[in-house]
C-alpha cells in the first residue's frame, strides 16, 4: 500500500472528529463563523512550532518561498475557510453523516480542477471509481421522507451548501498541492508543514479580522469555550498535517476519493454520539461510496 493511502485515512478520521466537535459548538454556543474560527486559532500556533522545530532538527533550515507559492496558498486558504463554513451551516439541514457526504462532490471536482490547473492525468478505471462515488452522493442528496417532485427534493439549500463546499474544497486541495510542490526543495513532510504553517497563519488573521468586523463577540466566545474549541484546533492540526502530506505525495482527486472513508467514521459518530439513524437508501449510498474507495485504492 502506498504511503499516501494510510496518511489520507488518518486525515479523514481526524477530520471526522473535528466536524463532530464543530457541530457541537455550532449547536450550543458559536455562530458558523465562530465554529470555523475555532479550528484555526488553536491549531496555527502548534503548526508553527512544529514547522520551526522540524526545519531546524532536520537541517533543512528556513524555506525559500518562490513567487508561485503565494497565489496557490491564498486560493487554498481562502477557499477552505468558505468551504468549512458551508459544512458547518449544512449541519442545520441534514444529519451528521449525510451532511458530510454532500461535500464529497469534491472528488470529481478536484479531478477537474487538478486537470485544468495542475495538469493532473487520471486513468479510466480511476474515473469510473469516482463516478461510482458520485452515484452514492446522488442517493444521499434526496432528503429523508421527501415529498414532491424529485428535482425539487434534490436541488435545495442543503444541496447548494454541499456542492459549494465540494467545489471550494476541490480548489483548496489543489491549491495546497500546488503551493507544496512549488517549494521544490525539502522532503515531503517539510514542504507539507511549511505550507500548512503559512496557510493556518493566514486563515487565523483573516478570520479574526472578519469576526472583529462582523461578529465581534464571537472571538471572546471562542476563547471562553477553550476546552472544546482547543480540541477542535488539535484535531484540525492532526488532520491538516496528514492532508497536506497526502496532497504533497499524490494528486488531490485521488486523495479526496480515498478520504471518503470519512463517511464511515461520520456514520459511526452520528449513531453513537448524536443518536442519528440512517435509512435504507442512505445505507445504499454509503455502500456505493465505500465500493468506489476500494476500487480507487486497487487501481492507483
Legacy VTK file of the C-alpha trace (Angstrom):
# vtk DataFile Version 3.0
C-alpha trace
ASCII
DATASET POLYDATA
POINTS 300 float
0.000 0.000 0.000
1.372 3.413 -0.968
2.176 5.750 1.929
-0.379 8.422 0.954
-3.300 5.997 1.486
-2.928 5.374 5.271
-1.991 9.043 5.719
-5.246 10.041 3.989
-7.256 7.652 6.157
-5.712 9.168 9.292
-6.597 12.637 7.964
-10.200 11.573 7.352
-10.546 10.187 10.887
-9.162 13.362 12.469
-11.437 15.480 10.265
-14.488 13.463 11.332
-13.667 14.166 14.963
-13.182 17.870 14.175
-16.542 18.207 12.425
-18.182 16.397 15.345
-16.741 18.951 17.766
-17.625 21.849 15.463
-21.202 20.597 15.194
-21.352 20.639 18.999
-20.008 24.202 19.104
-22.398 25.364 16.382
-25.404 23.729 18.056
-24.746 25.107 21.528
-22.781 28.356 21.566
-20.983 29.605 18.467
-22.031 31.004 15.099
-20.993 29.344 11.856
-18.006 31.698 11.529
-17.104 31.276 15.197
-17.087 27.475 14.963
-14.933 27.784 11.837
-12.513 30.189 13.537
-12.012 27.738 16.423
-10.101 25.336 14.186
-7.594 27.992 13.116
-6.879 29.991 16.278
-5.925 26.924 18.302
-4.079 24.997 15.586
-1.939 27.671 13.913
0.490 28.208 16.864
1.024 24.450 17.178
1.686 24.092 13.456
4.166 26.982 13.519
6.109 25.371 16.380
6.218 22.002 14.603
7.409 23.642 11.371
10.206 25.560 13.109
11.363 22.572 15.162
11.337 20.205 12.189
13.118 22.665 9.902
15.924 23.065 12.456
16.243 19.450 13.632
16.186 18.065 10.082
18.842 20.548 8.979
16.700 21.905 6.148
16.513 25.403 7.609
14.252 28.283 6.627
12.321 27.723 3.387
12.957 29.624 0.188
9.477 30.762 -0.848
9.047 31.197 -4.636
6.554 33.733 -6.061
4.353 30.903 -7.365
3.712 29.761 -3.778
1.590 32.751 -2.763
-1.362 32.552 -5.201
-1.706 28.810 -4.562
-1.548 29.335 -0.793
-4.022 32.227 -0.754
-6.502 30.433 -3.035
-6.292 27.273 -0.952
-6.583 29.058 2.400
-9.494 31.292 1.402
-11.490 28.525 -0.258
-11.003 26.242 2.767
-12.412 28.899 5.110
-15.510 29.291 2.946
-15.867 25.523 2.475
-15.697 24.868 6.209
-18.370 27.498 6.826
-20.598 25.784 4.243
-20.205 22.426 6.003
-20.898 23.873 9.467
-24.005 25.645 8.111
-25.068 22.404 6.429
-25.382 20.635 9.778
-28.558 22.612 10.452
-30.219 20.988 7.416
-29.276 17.298 7.473
-27.840 14.787 9.928
-24.110 14.426 10.559
-23.171 11.556 8.223
-25.306 12.795 5.308
-24.123 16.367 5.808
-20.516 15.232 5.411
-21.495 13.262 2.300
-22.628 16.359 0.408
-19.140 17.822 0.421
-17.756 14.658 -1.165
-18.639 16.049 -4.571
-15.131 17.461 -4.122
-13.707 14.203 -5.539
-14.805 14.706 -9.157
-14.483 18.464 -8.816
-10.889 18.002 -7.576
-10.141 15.906 -10.644
-11.481 18.649 -12.913
-9.596 21.425 -11.113
-6.407 19.342 -10.955
-6.594 18.640 -14.677
-7.207 22.291 -15.585
-4.770 23.925 -13.147
-2.007 21.398 -12.429
-2.232 19.135 -15.485
-3.049 16.006 -13.449
-3.925 12.914 -15.508
-6.325 10.149 -14.384
-6.834 6.579 -15.600
-10.232 5.449 -16.871
-10.673 2.882 -14.043
-9.989 5.664 -11.525
-12.547 7.927 -13.212
-15.049 5.054 -13.102
-14.440 4.623 -9.368
-15.011 8.341 -8.791
-18.248 8.226 -10.817
-19.455 5.326 -8.669
-18.866 7.534 -5.659
-20.904 10.286 -7.313
-23.812 7.847 -7.651
-23.646 7.344 -3.901
-23.726 11.097 -3.366
-26.844 11.397 -5.546
-28.595 8.734 -3.474
-27.765 10.637 -0.335
-28.798 14.009 -1.718
-32.535 13.225 -1.644
-33.917 14.346 1.753
-35.328 11.592 4.010
-39.109 11.213 3.687
-39.060 13.738 0.847
-42.298 14.555 -0.927
-42.995 16.321 -4.191
-41.061 16.388 -7.460
-37.636 14.676 -7.443
-35.772 17.713 -8.771
-37.233 19.922 -6.030
-36.135 17.473 -3.347
-32.617 17.218 -4.789
-31.993 20.892 -5.569
-32.454 22.631 -2.240
-30.447 24.898 0.060
-28.687 21.943 1.700
-27.608 20.662 -1.708
-26.325 24.121 -2.653
-24.261 24.296 0.540
-22.896 20.806 -0.060
-21.987 21.451 -3.685
-20.457 24.791 -2.710
-18.354 23.070 -0.059
-17.314 20.418 -2.573
-16.126 22.958 -5.143
-14.337 25.055 -2.529
-12.598 22.019 -1.012
-11.577 20.957 -4.523
-9.954 24.359 -5.056
-8.266 24.269 -1.649
-6.839 20.765 -2.121
-5.325 21.622 -5.487
-4.149 24.986 -4.149
-2.315 23.279 -1.296
-0.782 20.723 -3.633
0.380 23.490 -5.957
1.844 25.504 -3.075
3.652 22.485 -1.622
5.079 21.389 -4.966
6.226 24.936 -5.737
8.655 24.813 -2.799
10.752 22.296 -4.686
13.449 21.596 -2.076
12.967 19.550 1.073
11.351 16.231 1.929
7.590 15.787 1.620
6.882 16.429 5.315
8.992 19.605 5.284
7.116 21.004 2.292
3.756 19.990 3.772
4.360 21.500 7.224
5.835 24.741 5.842
2.828 25.187 3.543
0.439 24.419 6.386
2.165 26.918 8.707
1.703 29.753 6.215
-1.871 28.715 5.420
-3.074 28.490 9.044
-1.402 31.806 9.949
-3.201 33.496 7.045
-6.513 31.855 7.938
-6.268 32.881 11.583
-5.615 36.521 10.708
-8.340 36.564 8.025
-10.990 35.006 10.265
-10.067 37.206 13.252
-10.450 40.289 11.065
-13.835 39.125 9.785
-15.163 38.348 13.255
-13.883 41.625 14.692
-15.723 43.437 11.909
-18.953 41.453 11.635
-19.356 39.274 14.751
-17.345 40.967 17.445
-18.493 38.849 20.378
-17.574 35.552 18.739
-13.817 35.849 19.348
-14.299 36.089 23.114
-16.754 33.169 22.960
-14.208 31.011 21.114
-11.646 31.801 23.809
-14.179 31.163 26.574
-15.045 27.649 25.349
-11.364 26.748 25.023
-11.797 23.176 26.230
-13.904 22.060 23.267
-12.522 24.669 20.849
-8.992 23.610 21.766
-9.855 20.031 20.813
-11.168 21.379 17.511
-7.787 23.020 16.970
-5.885 19.860 17.926
-7.874 17.553 15.653
-7.647 20.190 12.924
-3.862 20.278 13.235
-3.503 16.487 13.074
-5.904 16.227 10.150
-4.349 19.136 8.253
-0.816 17.782 8.599
-1.971 14.443 7.202
-3.962 16.085 4.374
-1.020 18.265 3.381
1.383 15.300 3.360
-1.062 13.318 1.221
-1.527 16.231 -1.216
2.260 16.515 -1.499
2.564 12.810 -2.351
-0.476 12.357 -4.629
-2.921 14.435 -6.690
-5.861 15.953 -4.840
-8.602 13.962 -6.593
-7.170 10.574 -5.552
-6.531 11.826 -2.024
-10.066 13.197 -1.692
-11.527 9.994 -3.126
-9.819 7.793 -0.537
-10.715 10.439 2.038
-14.349 9.461 1.527
-13.696 6.850 4.219
-14.581 9.810 6.438
-18.215 8.926 5.686
-17.862 5.630 7.531
-16.343 7.430 10.502
-19.113 10.036 10.334
-21.777 7.333 10.288
-20.330 5.771 13.427
-20.062 9.166 15.141
-23.590 10.136 14.116
-25.007 6.895 15.509
-23.074 6.697 18.774
-22.611 10.385 19.637
-25.688 12.122 18.172
-28.109 9.150 18.198
-28.880 9.543 14.485
-30.389 6.817 12.319
-29.583 6.136 8.676
-32.353 4.797 6.427
-32.014 2.079 3.770
-31.462 4.455 0.834
-28.728 6.256 2.727
-27.064 2.932 3.534
-27.115 2.141 -0.187
-25.424 5.454 -0.941
-22.771 4.846 1.695
-22.094 1.351 0.306
-21.593 2.765 -3.199
-19.152 5.310 -1.822
-17.268 2.607 0.079
-17.064 0.490 -3.090
-15.689 3.451 -5.019
-12.948 3.938 -2.399
-11.941 0.278 -2.551
-11.852 0.387 -6.361
-9.718 3.516 -6.360
-7.209 2.024 -3.916
-6.903 -1.050 -6.137
-6.335 0.853 -9.408
-3.884 3.522 -8.164
LINES 1 301
300 0 1 2 3 4 5 6 7 8 9 10 11 12 13 14 15 16 17 18 19 20 21 22 23 24 25 26 27 28 29 30 31 32 33 34 35 36 37 38 39 40 41 42 43 44 45 46 47 48 49 50 51 52 53 54 55 56 57 58 59 60 61 62 63 64 65 66 67 68 69 70 71 72 73 74 75 76 77 78 79 80 81 82 83 84 85 86 87 88 89 90 91 92 93 94 95 96 97 98 99 100 101 102 103 104 105 106 107 108 109 110 111 112 113 114 115 116 117 118 119 120 121 122 123 124 125 126 127 128 129 130 131 132 133 134 135 136 137 138 139 140 141 142 143 144 145 146 147 148 149 150 151 152 153 154 155 156 157 158 159 160 161 162 163 164 165 166 167 168 169 170 171 172 173 174 175 176 177 178 179 180 181 182 183 184 185 186 187 188 189 190 191 192 193 194 195 196 197 198 199 200 201 202 203 204 205 206 207 208 209 210 211 212 213 214 215 216 217 218 219 220 221 222 223 224 225 226 227 228 229 230 231 232 233 234 235 236 237 238 239 240 241 242 243 244 245 246 247 248 249 250 251 252 253 254 255 256 257 258 259 260 261 262 263 264 265 266 267 268 269 270 271 272 273 274 275 276 277 278 279 280 281 282 283 284 285 286 287 288 289 290 291 292 293 294 295 296 297 298 299
